[in-house]
Amino acid sequence: MFIHTWEEFAKQAERLYLNDPLACRLCLKYRNEKLLLRITDNRTCLQYKTKYAQDVKKMEKFMSSLFRHMASKET
């Protein structure tokens, strides 16, 4: 499902990851000057699409936060 606001996407994506970290996948695509970020756990698929540079910076911060969760030893 496409989510139209960045704040809502970030909140739901983090919740999705924290519910089942081993089943989540993150995909980032750049096509036709649009950036698509998708996270899924094989049951729920969340997507966010943008063409604005300021949203790309937000995605970068979100992904680094998510990668920190993935690298930590806490479960």
C-alpha positions in Angstrom: 0.0 0.0 0.0 1.3 3.5 -0.8 1.6 5.9 2.0 1.4 9.5 1.1 3.1 11.3 4.0 6.7 10.6 5.0 6.0 10.7 8.8 3.3 8.1 8.5 5.5 5.9 6.4 8.5 6.1 8.7 6.4 5.3 11.7 4.6 2.3 10.1 7.8 1.0 8.6 9.7 1.0 11.8 6.8 -0.7 13.6 6.8 -3.3 10.8 10.5 -4.0 11.2 10.4 -4.2 15.0 7.5 -6.7 14.9 9.6 -9.3 12.9 13.1 -8.1 12.1 14.2 -11.4 10.4 11.3 -11.3 7.9 11.6 -7.7 6.8 13.2 -6.6 3.5 13.9 -3.1 2.4 14.1 -2.1 -1.3 15.1 1.2 -2.8 14.5 2.0 -6.5 15.3 5.1 -8.6 13.5 5.3 -11.9 12.4 8.2 -14.1 13.6 10.8 -11.6 11.4 9.2 -8.8 12.6 7.4 -5.8 10.6 4.5 -4.4 11.2 3.0 -0.9 9.5 -0.3 -0.1 9.6 -2.4 3.1 7.8 -5.7 3.4 7.5 -8.7 5.7 5.7 -10.9 3.1 2.3 -10.1 4.7 2.4 -6.3 4.6 4.1 -4.1 1.9 4.5 -0.4 2.6 5.7 1.9 -0.2 6.6 5.6 -0.4 7.3 7.4 -3.6 8.9 10.9 -4.1 10.7 13.1 -6.5 11.8 15.8 -4.0 15.4 16.1 -2.7 14.3 17.0 0.8 12.4 13.7 1.0 15.6 11.9 -0.2 17.4 13.3 2.8 14.6 12.1 5.1 14.9 8.6 3.6 18.7 8.6 4.1 18.2 9.4 7.8 15.5 6.8 8.2 17.5 4.1 6.5 20.6 4.8 8.7 18.3 4.5 11.7 16.9 1.2 10.5 20.4 -0.1 9.7 21.4 0.8 13.3 18.5 -1.4 14.5 19.7 -4.2 12.3 23.2 -4.0 13.5 22.4 -3.8 17.2 22.4 -7.0 19.3 19.1 -6.1 21.0 16.0 -7.8 19.9 
